[in-house]
Amino acid sequence: MIFRDATNNDIETIQELLRNSDLPFQDIQSYIMNFSVIVENHEIIGTGGFEHYGDVALLRSVAITQPFQGNSIGEKIVNHLISKASGLGVNKLFLLTQTADGYFENHGFIKVNRETAPDIIKQTRQYSELCPMSASLMSKEL
């Protein structure tokens, strides 16, 4: 497996992976510079990224293809993204999820009231349009 930063050439494949995982995919081209992929035999098998807003970021779009789920690939992606965000000066990471609360709690994220999110996070498409209001908001201090 090869772990690398995503490029513009990966956008369609990442969008397909996110669509197949029932995750929002419509706007990833705007944030591709903060996406990473894991490649096996020249095929993208996992991805994840974040939207960077100064000292905060919104983790998003962590997805693994079905045959590779359960092999700690998601953990590698999440840890890489946390490290990358921290290196860019992010001190608080947010995410929205409907199904993976427990997974992210195991990575040190805690559920927070959606209304306590910084305005910059509330203004993202993920927060305001793409993720339903039923999605949990979680955060992690870096």
Order of alpha helices (4+ residues) and beta strands (2+ residues): beta-alpha-beta-beta-beta-alpha-beta-alpha-beta-alpha-beta
